[in-house]
Amino acid sequence: MKNFLSLLLISCFAVLFMTQCSETQVVKDSKVVTQKTEATPVKTKVAPPKTKDLTKMPWASLGDIEGLMKSNPKKMLVDVYTSWCGPCKMMDRNTFSNPEIIKLMGDNFYPVKFNAEGPDPITYLGKEYTNPQYVPNKRGRNGRHQLANLFPVRGYPSLVILNEKFEIINTITGYRTPEQLKGDLAQYMK
């Protein structure tokens, strides 16, 4: 009985979804007229593939910044984030993808991404920093990277602004819209 019901159910679904045309009876001038109509295919929305690079921001790594500063000194803006931080992801999606912000940051700063709980060793100002407490495949908060202790970060996201001598000028904590970030950075531009 169970097999019969399963077969019946599958057959019904097959008939419903595989029908190419259907007949409709319409009353026209007191006569029943049969019309054939083409079935319209069901359209489903397919989400675009998710990518990690949601912006065209020219992100640099902390390990590369010394060489960049030697060839063309300018201020640095370090986006200190974590993989579990919702506001950090919103800033990537809403603020760091804004063309005005991309231009403003590219012209006036070296934009740097730094995962404060990431596993990768980083050489910064001649010293190697690691995250010995990092646990692979752990969901949520993870061990804090040693390099994160150099920056005065009270929450995520935090934007740490450094001058050409690698001295910390300011830290901006929390989510910023493009308009807010433009205002925050105005005083540090050339």
Secondary structure as GFF3:
##gff-version 3
##sequence-region A 1 190
A	DSSP	alpha_helix	2	18	.	.	.	ID=ss1
A	DSSP	beta_strand	21	28	.	.	.	ID=ss2
A	DSSP	beta_strand	31	38	.	.	.	ID=ss3
A	DSSP	alpha_helix	65	71	.	.	.	ID=ss4
A	DSSP	beta_strand	75	81	.	.	.	ID=ss5
A	DSSP	alpha_helix	86	90	.	.	.	ID=ss6
A	DSSP	pi_helix	91	95	.	.	.	ID=ss7
A	DSSP	alpha_helix	99	108	.	.	.	ID=ss8
A	DSSP	beta_strand	109	115	.	.	.	ID=ss9
A	DSSP	beta_strand	122	124	.	.	.	ID=ss10
A	DSSP	beta_strand	127	129	.	.	.	ID=ss11
A	DSSP	three_ten_helix	146	150	.	.	.	ID=ss12
A	DSSP	beta_strand	158	162	.	.	.	ID=ss13
A	DSSP	beta_strand	168	173	.	.	.	ID=ss14
A	DSSP	alpha_helix	178	185	.	.	.	ID=ss15
A	DSSP	three_ten_helix	186	188	.	.	.	ID=ss16
###
